[in-house]
Amino acid sequence: MGPCAAGKTTLIAGLTRLGVNARHIAQEHSYVQDMWRRISNPRWLVYLDVSYSVATRRKHLDWTEAEYLEQTRRLAHAQRHADLIIPTDEFTQQQVLERVLTFLREKGLGSG
């Protein structure tokens, strides 16, 4: 979970390639605070965070800072309940994937 351009799609693709069952829940677009729990009730919830400036640079998003803040407000419940939070601004896609894989290995799951 996380705001647009945090790296969710890329992370899920990397995890799926390695045989890890992962899915995206579009919580950032929902007003239902615990939609993530109602839809899938995941065993582990990973939250990818990204700043407004980096998000707009990554995806060339045409949105305002107020829209970004609204997404983070919608995600607040998920962030509070996340098992792992990764601020992705300073990490490569591979580093984010490796952090998640390390977390999963520590929990006895995942690839490798």
C-alpha positions in Angstrom: 0.0 0.0 0.0 1.0 3.6 -0.4 0.5 6.8 -2.4 0.6 6.9 -6.2 4.2 6.5 -7.5 5.5 4.9 -4.3 6.5 1.8 -6.2 3.7 -0.6 -5.4 3.2 -2.0 -8.9 7.0 -2.5 -9.4 7.3 -4.2 -6.0 4.4 -6.5 -6.7 5.8 -7.5 -10.1 9.2 -8.3 -8.5 7.6 -10.3 -5.7 5.4 -12.2 -8.2 8.4 -13.1 -10.4 9.9 -14.7 -7.3 6.8 -16.7 -6.5 5.6 -14.5 -3.7 1.8 -14.0 -3.6 1.3 -10.2 -3.4 -1.5 -7.9 -4.4 -2.3 -4.2 -4.6 -5.3 -2.8 -2.9 -6.2 0.7 -4.2 -6.7 2.1 -0.7 -5.4 5.5 -1.8 -8.5 5.9 -3.9 -11.0 4.8 -1.3 -12.8 6.7 1.5 -13.3 3.4 3.4 -10.4 3.6 5.9 -10.0 -0.2 6.3 -10.8 -1.3 2.8 -7.4 -3.0 2.7 -8.6 -5.3 5.5 -12.1 -5.8 4.2 -10.9 -6.9 0.7 -8.0 -9.1 1.6 -7.0 -9.0 5.2 -3.4 -9.7 4.3 -1.0 -11.7 6.5 1.6 -8.9 6.1 0.9 -5.4 5.1 3.7 -3.4 3.5 3.4 0.3 3.2 5.6 2.2 0.6 5.8 5.8 1.3 6.9 8.6 -1.1 7.1 12.3 -0.8 5.0 14.6 -3.0 8.0 15.9 -4.9 9.4 12.5 -5.7 6.0 11.1 -6.6 5.4 13.9 -9.1 8.9 13.4 -10.6 8.6 9.6 -10.9 5.3 9.6 -12.7 5.0 13.2 -13.9 1.7 13.3 -12.1 -0.5 16.3 -12.7 -1.9 16.6 -9.2 -1.7 19.1 -6.4 -0.1 18.7 -3.1 -3.6 18.8 -1.6 -4.5 15.8 -3.7 -1.4 14.0 -2.5 -2.2 14.9 1.1 -5.7 13.5 0.6 -4.2 10.2 -0.5 -2.0 10.0 2.5 -5.0 10.8 4.7 -6.9 7.9 3.1 -3.9 5.7 3.7 -3.4 6.6 7.4 -5.2 3.6 8.8 -3.2 1.2 6.6 0.0 2.9 7.5 -0.8 2.7 11.2 -1.4 -1.1 10.8 1.5 -1.8 8.4 4.0 -4.5 9.3 6.7 -2.9 7.3 7.0 0.8 6.2 9.6 1.7 3.6 10.2 5.3 2.6 11.0 4.8 -1.1 12.4 8.3 -2.0 16.0 7.3 -1.6 15.9 3.7 -2.6 16.1 2.0 -6.0 13.4 -0.5 -7.0 15.8 -3.3 -6.3 16.6 -2.0 -2.8 12.9 -1.8 -2.0 12.4 -5.4 -3.2 15.4 -6.6 -1.2 14.0 -4.9 2.0 10.7 -6.7 1.6 12.3 -10.0 0.8 14.5 -9.6 3.9 11.3 -8.9 6.0 9.6 -11.9 4.6 12.6 -14.2 5.2 12.7 -13.0 8.8 9.0 -14.1 9.0 9.8 -17.4 7.5 8.2 -16.6 4.1 9.2 -15.4 0.7 11.7 -16.4 -1.9 15.3 -17.3 -1.3 
